[in-house]
């Protein structure tokens, strides 16, 4: 399958995601956010969680804070 075929097949979904303010590159951080939520529910401190996830996923702590803020934000569906 060619890239253009895949884009055409998912055009509506991709357009909706872009309009809602979703960065498609963030799909690779879904597990990071799941682990953040789990550790937070277990009572771990945010600083510890961020340091642990930054080390595990090979990103800086500032990136983890940004990802968490972005992934837990409400979608901008009114813009659609």
matplotlib code that plots the C-alpha trace (Angstrom):
import matplotlib.pyplot as plt

x = [0.0, 1.3, 1.3, -1.3, -3.7, -3.5, -4.1, -7.1, -8.5, -8.3, -8.8, -11.9, -10.5, -7.2, -8.9, -11.2, -8.2, -6.2, -9.2, -9.7, -6.1, -4.7, -1.1, -0.9, 2.7, 1.5, 0.1, 3.4, 3.0, -0.3, 1.4, 3.4, 0.1, -1.5, 1.5, 1.3, -2.4, -1.8, 1.1, -0.8, -3.7, -1.4, -0.3, 3.1, 4.4, 4.3, 8.0, 8.8, 6.4, 7.8, 11.4, 10.6, 8.8, 11.4, 14.0, 11.9, 10.8, 14.0, 12.7, 13.4, 11.3, 10.0, 8.7, 6.9, 5.2, 4.2, 2.8, 0.8, -0.6, -1.5, -2.9, -5.2, -6.5, -10.1, -10.3, -11.2, -14.2, -16.0, -13.5, -14.7]
y = [0.0, 3.5, 6.4, 8.3, 5.3, 5.2, 8.9, 8.7, 5.8, 7.8, 11.3, 12.1, 10.8, 12.6, 15.8, 15.6, 15.0, 17.9, 20.2, 19.1, 20.1, 16.6, 16.0, 12.7, 12.1, 11.8, 8.4, 6.9, 8.4, 6.7, 4.1, 6.9, 8.6, 5.3, 4.7, 8.3, 7.9, 4.5, 5.8, 8.9, 6.8, 4.7, 7.9, 8.5, 12.1, 13.8, 14.6, 11.0, 9.9, 12.4, 11.4, 7.7, 8.1, 10.4, 7.8, 4.9, 6.6, 8.4, 12.0, 14.9, 15.7, 18.9, 16.8, 14.5, 17.5, 18.9, 15.5, 15.1, 18.6, 18.1, 14.6, 15.4, 18.6, 18.7, 18.4, 21.6, 19.9, 23.3, 24.2, 21.4]
z = [0.0, -0.8, 1.5, -0.6, -0.5, 3.3, 3.5, 1.2, 3.2, 6.5, 5.2, 7.2, 10.5, 9.9, 9.0, 12.1, 14.4, 12.9, 13.3, 16.9, 17.6, 17.9, 17.0, 15.2, 16.3, 19.9, 19.2, 20.2, 23.7, 24.5, 26.8, 28.5, 29.4, 30.5, 32.8, 34.1, 35.0, 36.7, 38.8, 39.7, 40.8, 42.9, 44.8, 43.3, 43.2, 39.8, 39.9, 40.4, 37.7, 35.2, 35.9, 35.6, 32.3, 30.9, 31.5, 30.2, 27.0, 26.3, 26.4, 28.6, 31.6, 30.0, 27.1, 29.5, 31.2, 27.8, 26.6, 29.8, 29.5, 25.8, 26.1, 29.0, 27.4, 26.0, 22.2, 20.4, 18.7, 18.4, 15.7, 13.5]

ax = plt.figure().add_subplot(projection="3d")
ax.plot(x, y, z, "-o")
ax.set_aspect("equal")
plt.show()
